[in-house]
Amino acid sequence: MKSNEVSTVFKIGSISFVSLSILFLFCILVQVFFAGLAIFVNPVNWTKHTGFIHLFEFIPVLMFVIAFVGKLPRWAIGHSAALFGVIFIMYFTANITSVIPWAAALHPVIAFVLFWMSVKTVPKVWQMAFKREKGKGVVGE
């Protein structure tokens, strides 16, 4: 392969990564909406909030695998791992409240951090997938 060509693996990986990044951001927004429904409309909506996470909690793991296999930049691999780590911390703050009650107050703060990480990621991965210079950003180059 010539140095100025972009590999098919990278193209598929980067487009898949950006698609999952957008989907993950959308899922976070829906999750926050469900929390708002539970707080301001009816507490029965907590089941939507607690159940919906199981539909998207492993998107960062899939992003990690795609970033690694698709030979995306190291920051993409690290960012995917960080997103999954923050989700783990979210679970921790939601489930440790009987032992450490103030941890519950960190739950929405950490949700904001997760949202902000996702918002900052989408334009960066979009540029990587669609506007990057050929031959740059591939792991090992």
C-alpha positions as CSV (number, residue, x, y, z in Angstrom):
1,M,0.0,0.0,0.0
2,K,1.3,3.5,-0.9
3,S,1.9,5.8,2.0
4,N,-0.7,8.3,0.7
5,E,-3.5,5.8,0.5
6,V,-6.0,5.3,3.3
7,S,-6.6,1.7,4.1
8,T,-10.0,0.2,3.8
9,V,-9.8,-1.1,7.3
10,F,-9.1,2.5,8.5
11,K,-12.0,3.9,6.5
12,I,-14.5,1.3,7.8
13,G,-13.1,1.6,11.3
14,S,-13.3,5.4,11.4
15,I,-16.8,5.6,9.9
16,S,-18.0,2.9,12.4
17,F,-16.3,4.8,15.3
18,V,-17.9,8.1,14.4
19,S,-21.3,6.4,14.0
20,L,-21.0,4.8,17.4
21,S,-19.8,8.1,18.9
22,I,-22.9,9.8,17.7
23,L,-25.1,7.0,18.8
24,F,-23.5,7.1,22.3
25,L,-24.1,10.8,22.6
26,F,-27.7,10.4,21.6
27,C,-28.2,7.6,24.1
28,I,-26.7,9.8,26.9
29,L,-29.2,12.6,26.0
30,V,-32.1,10.1,26.1
31,Q,-30.8,8.7,29.5
32,V,-30.8,12.2,30.9
33,F,-34.3,12.8,29.5
34,F,-35.5,9.7,31.3
35,A,-34.0,10.9,34.6
36,G,-35.8,14.2,34.1
37,L,-39.1,12.4,33.5
38,A,-38.6,10.4,36.7
39,I,-37.8,13.6,38.7
40,F,-40.2,16.0,37.3
41,V,-43.1,14.0,35.9
42,N,-43.5,10.6,37.6
43,P,-41.1,8.4,39.6
44,V,-42.3,5.4,37.7
45,N,-40.0,6.6,34.9
46,W,-37.0,5.5,36.9
47,T,-37.4,2.0,35.4
48,K,-36.8,3.6,32.0
49,H,-33.7,5.3,33.3
50,T,-32.3,2.3,35.0
51,G,-33.2,-0.1,32.1
52,F,-32.1,2.1,29.2
53,I,-28.4,2.0,30.2
54,H,-28.3,-1.7,29.5
55,L,-29.0,-1.0,25.9
56,F,-25.9,1.2,25.4
57,E,-23.4,0.6,28.2
58,F,-21.2,-1.5,26.0
59,I,-21.0,0.9,23.1
60,P,-17.6,2.2,24.3
61,V,-16.3,-1.3,24.5
62,L,-17.3,-1.8,20.8
63,M,-15.7,1.5,20.0
64,F,-12.5,0.3,21.7
65,V,-12.4,-2.9,19.6
66,I,-13.2,-0.9,16.4
67,A,-10.5,1.6,17.2
68,F,-7.9,-1.1,17.8
69,V,-8.8,-3.3,14.9
70,G,-9.4,-0.3,12.6
71,K,-5.9,1.0,13.4
72,L,-7.3,4.3,14.6
73,P,-5.1,6.8,16.5
74,R,-4.2,5.9,20.1
75,W,-6.3,8.7,21.4
76,A,-9.4,7.0,20.0
77,I,-8.5,3.7,21.8
78,G,-7.8,5.6,25.1
79,H,-11.0,7.7,24.8
80,S,-13.1,4.6,24.3
81,A,-11.6,3.0,27.4
82,A,-12.1,6.2,29.4
83,L,-15.8,6.4,28.4
84,F,-16.3,2.8,29.6
85,G,-14.4,3.7,32.8
86,V,-16.7,6.6,33.4
87,I,-19.8,4.4,32.9
88,F,-18.3,2.0,35.6
89,I,-18.0,5.0,37.9
90,M,-21.6,5.9,37.2
91,Y,-22.7,2.4,38.3
92,F,-20.5,2.7,41.4
93,T,-22.1,6.1,42.4
94,A,-25.6,4.7,41.8
95,N,-25.1,1.5,43.8
96,I,-22.9,2.6,46.7
97,T,-25.3,5.1,48.2
98,S,-26.3,2.9,51.1
99,V,-22.6,2.8,52.2
100,I,-21.5,6.3,51.0
101,P,-24.7,8.5,50.7
102,W,-22.9,11.5,49.3
103,A,-21.8,9.4,46.3
104,A,-25.3,9.7,44.9
105,A,-24.7,13.4,44.5
106,L,-21.7,12.7,42.2
107,H,-23.9,10.6,39.9
108,P,-25.4,13.6,37.9
109,V,-22.0,15.4,38.0
110,I,-20.3,12.4,36.4
111,A,-23.1,12.2,33.9
112,F,-22.3,15.7,32.9
113,V,-18.6,14.7,32.5
114,L,-19.7,11.7,30.3
115,F,-21.9,14.0,28.2
116,W,-19.1,16.6,27.8
117,M,-16.6,13.9,26.8
118,S,-19.0,12.7,24.2
119,V,-19.8,16.2,22.9
120,K,-16.1,16.9,22.5
121,T,-15.4,13.6,20.8
122,V,-18.0,13.7,17.9
123,P,-16.4,16.6,16.0
124,K,-12.9,15.2,16.5
125,V,-13.8,11.7,15.2
126,W,-15.9,13.3,12.4
127,Q,-12.8,15.1,11.2
128,M,-10.7,12.0,11.6
129,A,-13.2,10.0,9.5
130,F,-14.1,12.4,6.8
131,K,-11.7,15.4,6.6
132,R,-8.4,14.0,7.7
133,E,-5.3,14.1,5.5
134,K,-4.4,10.9,3.9
135,G,-1.8,8.9,5.7
136,K,-2.1,10.6,9.1
137,G,-3.6,9.3,12.3
138,V,-3.1,5.6,11.7
139,V,-1.6,3.7,14.5
140,G,2.0,2.9,13.7
141,E,2.5,5.8,11.3
